[in-house]
Each structure stands twice: as C-alpha cells, then as structure tokens.
Amino acid sequence: MLSLADIEAARDRVDEVARTTPLEYSHSFSRMTGADVRLKLENFQRTGSFKIRGAANRIATLSEAEKAAGVITASAGNHAQGVALAATRAGVDAKIVMPEHAPIAKVDATESYGGEVILFGADYNDAQARAHEIEELEDRTYVHAFDDEYVMAGQGTLGLEIAEQCPDADTVVVPIGGGGLISGVVTALKATLDDVRVIGVQAEGASSVARSLEKGERHELDAVDTIADGIATRSVGERPWEIIRERVDEVVTVSDNEIALALTYLLERSKTLVEGAGAVALAAVLSEAFAYEEDETIVPALCGGNIDLNDLTTVVVRGLVQMGRYVKIRTELKDNPGSLERLVEIIAEHNANIYGIQHDRTSRDVAMNAAEVVLDLETHGHDHVDELLAALEARGYETETLV
C-alpha cells in the first residue's frame, strides 16, 4: 500500500514541473462558519489543477522504451492537461481521450500543452474504454488518472505541502472522484501530522465512494450527473478504494446547489475562481456536511480552477439563487394600459432591481384579456424575496417562482 516514502520520492520528481501553491487564511469563511478556515489554493497550480503532480511523477518513471512509444490516457479534462504538459516537457508523445462533451476550455488547453485530443463517449468511463483500445493497438503506456501508485504518490505531494504550511490543521477536506488525490493526501497527512482528520467529499450525482462505503464493497454507478465534471467518475479506483477504507475518516456528499453556492462565494468573497470540483470541499464546510467545532482549523483543498466560461454563468446564477440574490417570477396582468407600470412600481417600492422583463399577451397559458409577465430580479437575500412576493400577493398578483 502507498507509503510516505513513495510520496517523498515523488516530490523530487514533481518539483521540477509543479509549483508550491498558497495556503491562506479566509476571514470571510471563518466568520461565516465559526471555524478557522484556511484555503489550499491548488487552483493556482500549473494547468490549473493538482493533476500535474501525479502525471509528472508517472511520466518521470517511464523507461526509455516506454517514452519512445508514447503515452495514452483518458480524462474529463484536468488529468488531460497534466499529462499533456508533463509529456511535452519530457519529450514524450501523448494522446488523450476525453468525453465528447468535455468543457471546451479543457480541450483547448490540453491541445495547447501539446497533447493530441480524441473526443469519444458520454463520460469518463466511455473515454477510458477507448483509450485502452488505443493502448493495445499502438503499444502505448496508459497513464491512469487515479488508479496508479505513481500517480497517487504524485498527488500526495499536495498533502506534504499542507502539512508544512499548516501543521496545526485539525481537519483537511479533499474532493473525491476516482480517489487518487485523497489516497495520496491522506497517506501524507496521517504520516506527518498528529490527530489530523481527513474528510472526503463527493457530489451527490457522482457518489460512488459514499455508495461503496454503504455497501461495504466497491460499487460502480450506472451514470453520473453533476456540475463538478472533474470528479464525475462512475467508480473509485481499486487501489484508492483500499486506502480510503483504511485511512479516510469520513466521506460526505454535497448537492450541485451547494457546490454552486460555494463557487459563487469564492468569487465574491475571496476573488478566487474555481471549477465545480474545486468548490466541493468548501461546499462541505459551508453546508456543514460533517460536524466540526468552533475555532477548529479546517483546510478545504480547492483542487481545480478550469471552469468553462459558458458554464460559469449558469453556475453563478444558481449560486445567486441560493443566496437569495436573484429570482425569476411569473405573473399575469390584465391586458390594460398601465397594468405593467403598476407592477413595476410595486417592485421599485420594495427596492428590487429588474434585470429583464418578458411581456407576452399571446401565451396560450393565459386568458384572452390577459398577458403573461416574467421578471428577472436582483434581490438582497431570502427575506427580501419573501417580502416582495408577499407584497405582490397582497396587491392581488398570483406569482410563480421559476428559479
């Protein structure tokens, strides 16, 4: 099983490619939770993710014959970039199979680092099956995203950094997809810090480890569905599974809404951009998915920052909804002059800002002498939304909250 010595050996190889990322105290999140929250900003890593650590370690251990034949891997995006950069720096040809709907930003970045991208399948598991076919056909070395001891050891160097930067850490919170990161991090932390607790976090729509722990054996999901595409795997790796069962203290899940809220708070409060998978650790802290004490020192690992800008808008809007800062409502008006003006006056009286209005007198869902109105509103919190809706109801408007 993976050891501290393996991770320390990996560090010498990884340091040539990866950088040491900051660990910073967060006033905002400490105030919000009552804990001592310190963010491990791995989203500032080269390629925007921790994945460069494991990829660099694995490629550094290839034989000359393996380097000449090239490497192949499958990835939802972050591992792809890590392999592409590490391989290019080592002079090794790399092919990467990514799901057909992988974020455009991650596909473009992988190609910019020198990797040849092949788009295939609906998710990571489909892409992996195709990558293994290419492995056999072209005699390439498969660089697994998580189920490889060299990759796990490389990811474990993140744990060494946390131990050095925050030796008084009580709890470290780590995302779980295939399990390579947490297996390396927990091994490093348990061997270097006394009484540290390691919490794993999954998205509810990709909770393979949580399900496996419930069943007492490794379980594969039929499908995954989450905004945290970086951890959207149907199953945990065999090697990480054994380490997680033995060394990780607890595994919890968070919803996509909780992930979106954490991501939005990070943007607004910490001026820090992460992807969905990079926000799950903080989401677990903010949602109190696990129990912690006041003033407990908690380190959420923000493991990636490679979010597609098209997805960012959707996620931020969802986060604002969770904060009560944005609401979309539908109502009906009599199709008379001045009806819309009177509705807008009520909204203005209650200090809500109108982003947009859709006024439709041809909708089949309303009477012939009525019009449907949909309003996008900026609000100041859940109490403000409740106050506004109550005021509209008191004036005779029936409203439906759409988001």
C-alpha positions in Angstrom: 0.0 0.0 0.0 1.1 3.6 -0.7 3.6 4.9 1.8 5.1 8.2 2.9 8.4 7.1 1.4 6.7 6.8 -2.0 5.3 10.4 -1.7 8.6 11.8 -0.6 10.4 10.2 -3.6 7.7 11.6 -5.8 8.3 15.1 -4.5 11.8 15.3 -6.1 10.3 14.4 -9.5 7.2 16.6 -9.2 9.1 19.7 -8.0 10.6 20.0 -11.5 7.2 20.6 -13.1 4.6 21.6 -10.4 4.7 24.6 -8.2 4.1 25.0 -4.5 0.6 26.6 -4.2 -0.5 29.1 -1.5 -2.4 28.2 1.7 -4.3 31.2 3.0 -6.5 32.1 6.0 -10.0 33.2 5.0 -11.6 35.9 7.1 -14.9 35.6 5.3 -15.4 31.8 5.6 -14.0 31.7 9.1 -16.6 34.4 10.1 -19.4 32.5 8.3 -18.6 29.1 9.9 -17.1 29.9 13.2 -14.1 27.7 12.3 -10.6 28.7 11.4 -10.8 28.2 7.6 -7.6 28.1 5.5 -7.9 27.6 1.8 -5.4 25.4 0.0 -5.3 27.2 -3.4 -4.4 24.4 -5.7 -6.4 26.1 -8.4 -3.2 28.2 -8.8 -1.3 25.2 -9.8 0.3 24.9 -13.3 -2.5 23.7 -15.7 -5.0 24.9 -13.0 -5.2 21.6 -11.2 -3.4 19.2 -8.9 -3.3 16.6 -11.7 0.1 17.8 -12.9 1.6 16.3 -9.8 0.6 12.7 -10.5 1.1 13.0 -14.2 4.6 14.4 -13.8 5.6 11.6 -11.3 4.3 8.8 -13.6 5.9 10.1 -16.7 9.2 10.6 -14.9 9.3 6.9 -14.0 8.8 5.6 -17.6 11.6 3.5 -19.2 13.3 4.8 -22.4 11.4 2.3 -24.4 8.1 3.4 -22.9 8.9 7.1 -23.6 9.7 6.3 -27.2 6.3 4.5 -27.7 4.3 7.4 -26.1 1.5 7.5 -23.6 -2.3 7.4 -23.7 -4.8 8.4 -21.1 -8.5 9.2 -20.6 -9.6 12.3 -18.7 -12.6 14.6 -18.1 -10.1 17.5 -18.6 -7.7 18.2 -15.7 -5.7 15.0 -15.9 -5.5 15.5 -19.7 -3.8 18.8 -19.2 -1.4 17.4 -16.7 -0.4 14.5 -18.9 -0.1 16.8 -21.9 2.2 19.2 -20.2 4.3 16.6 -18.4 4.7 14.5 -21.5 5.7 17.5 -23.7 8.3 18.6 -21.1 9.7 15.1 -21.2 9.7 14.8 -25.0 7.0 12.1 -24.9 4.1 11.8 -27.4 0.8 11.9 -25.7 -2.7 11.0 -26.8 -5.7 11.9 -24.6 -9.2 10.6 -25.0 -11.8 13.0 -23.5 -15.6 12.7 -23.3 -17.4 14.2 -26.3 -19.0 16.9 -24.1 -15.8 17.8 -22.2 -15.6 21.5 -21.5 -14.2 23.4 -24.5 -11.7 25.3 -22.3 -10.2 22.0 -21.1 -10.0 20.5 -24.6 -8.3 23.7 -25.9 -5.9 23.8 -23.0 -4.9 20.2 -23.4 -4.1 20.8 -27.1 -2.1 23.9 -26.2 0.1 21.9 -23.9 1.0 19.5 -26.8 -1.4 16.6 -26.3 -3.4 15.1 -29.2 -7.1 15.1 -28.1 -9.6 12.4 -29.2 -13.2 13.0 -28.2 -15.2 9.9 -27.5 -18.1 8.7 -25.4 -20.6 10.2 -23.0 -18.4 10.3 -19.9 -15.0 9.3 -18.4 -15.7 5.6 -18.4 -16.5 5.6 -22.1 -13.4 7.6 -22.8 -11.3 5.2 -20.7 -12.5 2.2 -22.7 -11.5 3.8 -25.9 -8.1 4.8 -24.5 -7.4 1.2 -23.5 -8.2 0.1 -27.1 -5.6 2.6 -28.4 -3.1 1.4 -25.7 -3.3 -2.1 -27.2 -3.2 -1.0 -30.8 -0.3 1.3 -30.5 1.6 -0.2 -27.6 1.5 3.0 -25.6 1.7 3.2 -21.8 -1.6 4.0 -20.2 -1.3 6.8 -17.6 -4.3 6.2 -15.3 -6.0 9.3 -13.9 -6.1 7.8 -10.4 -5.7 4.0 -10.1 -1.9 4.1 -10.3 0.5 4.2 -7.3 2.9 6.6 -9.1 0.0 8.9 -9.8 -1.3 8.6 -6.3 2.2 9.3 -4.9 2.4 12.4 -7.0 -0.9 13.7 -5.8 0.2 13.0 -2.3 2.8 15.8 -2.5 -0.2 18.2 -2.0 -0.6 16.6 1.4 3.1 17.2 2.2 2.6 20.9 1.4 -0.5 21.2 3.6 1.4 19.6 6.5 4.3 22.0 6.1 2.1 25.1 5.5 -0.5 24.3 8.2 1.0 22.0 10.8 -1.9 22.8 13.3 -4.6 21.6 10.8 -7.3 19.7 12.6 -9.3 18.7 9.5 -8.4 18.6 5.8 -11.3 18.3 3.3 -10.5 16.7 0.0 -12.6 16.1 -3.1 -13.1 12.5 -4.4 -13.6 11.4 -7.9 -11.6 8.3 -8.7 -9.8 8.6 -5.4 -6.2 9.3 -6.5 -5.9 12.7 -4.8 -7.4 11.8 -1.4 -5.5 8.5 -1.2 -2.2 10.3 -1.7 -3.1 13.3 0.6 -4.4 11.1 3.4 -1.3 9.0 3.3 1.0 12.0 3.6 -1.1 13.7 6.3 -1.6 10.7 8.6 2.2 10.0 8.5 3.2 13.6 9.2 0.6 15.2 11.5 -0.8 14.0 14.8 -4.6 13.6 15.1 -5.4 15.2 11.8 -8.8 14.3 10.4 -9.3 13.8 6.6 -12.8 14.2 5.2 -13.6 13.2 1.6 -16.3 14.9 -0.4 -18.2 13.8 -3.4 -21.0 15.4 -5.5 -24.4 13.8 -4.9 -24.6 12.9 -8.6 -21.3 11.1 -8.6 -21.2 9.5 -5.1 -19.5 6.2 -5.9 -17.4 6.1 -2.8 -20.3 7.0 -0.5 -22.3 4.3 -2.0 -19.4 1.8 -1.8 -18.9 2.5 1.9 -22.6 1.9 2.5 -22.5 -1.4 0.7 -19.1 -2.5 2.1 -17.6 -3.1 -1.3 -16.5 -1.1 -4.4 -19.6 -0.1 -6.3 -20.0 1.4 -9.8 -22.7 3.8 -10.6 -24.9 3.4 -13.7 -24.4 7.1 -14.6 -23.2 10.4 -13.2 -24.8 13.8 -13.2 -23.1 16.8 -11.6 -21.7 20.3 -12.4 -18.5 19.0 -10.8 -17.3 17.4 -14.0 -13.7 17.0 -12.7 -14.9 14.3 -10.2 -17.7 12.8 -12.3 -16.5 9.2 -12.3 -18.8 6.2 -12.0 -16.4 4.3 -9.7 -13.5 4.7 -7.4 -10.2 3.0 -8.3 -9.2 -0.3 -6.8 -6.0 1.0 -5.2 -7.6 4.2 -3.9 -10.6 2.3 -2.5 -8.4 0.3 -0.2 -6.7 3.4 1.1 -9.9 5.3 1.5 -11.5 2.5 3.5 -8.5 2.2 5.8 -7.3 5.8 6.3 -10.0 8.4 5.4 -12.1 9.4 8.5 -15.4 10.2 6.7 -16.9 10.6 3.3 -19.8 13.1 2.7 -21.7 14.4 -0.3 -22.9 17.8 -1.4 -25.5 18.9 -3.9 -25.0 20.8 -7.1 -26.7 23.8 -5.5 -24.3 23.7 -2.6 -21.4 23.5 -5.0 -22.7 26.5 -7.0 -23.1 28.5 -3.8 -19.6 27.8 -2.6 -18.2 28.7 -6.1 -20.1 31.9 -6.1 -19.0 32.8 -2.6 -15.3 32.1 -3.6 -15.7 34.5 -6.5 -17.3 37.3 -4.4 -15.6 37.0 -1.1 -12.1 35.6 -2.0 -11.8 36.8 -5.6 -10.9 33.2 -6.4 -12.2 31.3 -9.4 -12.6 27.5 -9.2 -14.4 24.9 -11.1 -17.2 22.7 -9.7 -14.9 20.0 -8.4 -12.7 22.7 -6.9 -15.6 24.0 -4.8 -16.9 20.8 -3.3 -14.5 20.8 -0.3 -15.6 24.3 0.7 -19.2 23.4 0.0 -19.0 20.6 2.5 -17.8 23.1 5.1 -20.4 25.8 4.4 -23.2 23.2 4.3 -22.0 21.5 7.5 -22.0 18.2 5.7 -19.7 17.0 8.5 -19.5 18.1 12.2 -16.8 20.4 13.3 -16.1 22.5 16.4 -15.9 26.3 16.8 -12.3 27.5 16.1 -11.4 24.2 14.6 -8.7 24.6 11.9 -10.1 23.4 8.6 -8.3 23.2 5.3 -10.5 22.8 2.2 -8.5 21.8 -0.8 -9.6 23.9 -3.8 -8.3 21.4 -6.3 -9.0 22.9 -9.7 -9.8 26.2 -11.5 -10.5 25.1 -15.0 -14.2 26.1 -15.5 -15.6 26.6 -18.9 -16.8 30.3 -19.2 -20.1 29.1 -20.7 -20.7 27.0 -17.6 -19.6 29.8 -15.2 -22.6 32.0 -16.0 -25.0 29.1 -15.2 -23.3 28.2 -12.0 -23.1 31.7 -10.7 -26.8 32.3 -11.4 -27.6 29.1 -9.5 -25.3 30.4 -6.7 -27.1 33.7 -6.6 -30.4 32.0 -6.4 -29.1 30.0 -3.4 -28.1 33.3 -1.8 -31.5 34.9 -2.4 -29.7 37.5 -4.7 -31.6 36.5 -7.9 -35.1 35.4 -8.6 -37.2 34.9 -11.6 -41.0 35.1 -11.2 -44.0 34.7 -13.4 -47.4 36.5 -13.0 -50.4 37.5 -15.1 -51.8 41.0 -15.8 -55.0 42.4 -17.2 -54.2 43.5 -20.7 -55.0 47.1 -20.0 -52.9 50.3 -20.3 -50.9 50.9 -17.2 -51.0 47.4 -15.8 -47.3 46.7 -16.4 -46.4 50.1 -14.9 -48.3 49.4 -11.7 -46.5 46.1 -11.3 -43.1 47.7 -11.8 -44.0 50.4 -9.3 -44.5 47.7 -6.6 -41.2 46.1 -7.4 -39.5 49.5 -7.2 -41.1 50.3 -3.9 -39.5 47.2 -2.5 -36.0 48.0 -3.8 -35.7 45.1 -6.2 -33.8 45.7 -9.4 -35.2 44.5 -12.7 -32.7 42.7 -14.9 -35.2 41.8 -17.6 -38.9 41.6 -18.5 -40.8 39.3 -20.9 -44.3 40.5 -21.6 -46.4 38.1 -23.7 -50.1 38.6 -24.5 -50.1 35.7 -27.0 -49.3 33.0 -24.5 -51.7 30.1 -24.5 -51.5 29.8 -20.7 -53.4 33.0 -20.0 -56.9 34.3 -20.7 -57.6 36.3 -23.9 -57.8 39.6 -22.0 -54.6 38.9 -20.0 -50.8 39.0 -20.5 -48.1 36.8 -19.1 -45.1 38.6 -17.5 -41.8 37.0 -16.5 -39.4 39.2 -14.5 -35.7 38.6 -13.7 -35.0 40.4 -10.4 -31.9 41.3 -8.4 -32.8 40.9 -4.7 -31.0 41.3 -1.4 -31.5 37.9 0.3 -34.2 35.3 1.0 -36.0 37.6 3.4 -36.2 40.3 0.8 -37.6 37.8 -1.8 -40.3 36.7 0.7 -41.2 40.3 1.5 -41.5 41.2 -2.2 -43.7 38.1 -3.0 -45.9 38.9 0.0 -46.4 42.4 -1.2 -47.3 41.3 -4.7 -49.8 38.8 -3.3 -51.3 41.5 -1.1 -51.9 43.6 -4.2 -53.8 40.7 -5.9 -51.0 39.2 -8.0 -50.6 35.5 -8.2 -46.9 34.7 -8.7 -44.9 31.6 -9.6 -41.2 31.4 -8.7 -39.4 29.9 -11.7 -35.8 30.0 -10.3 
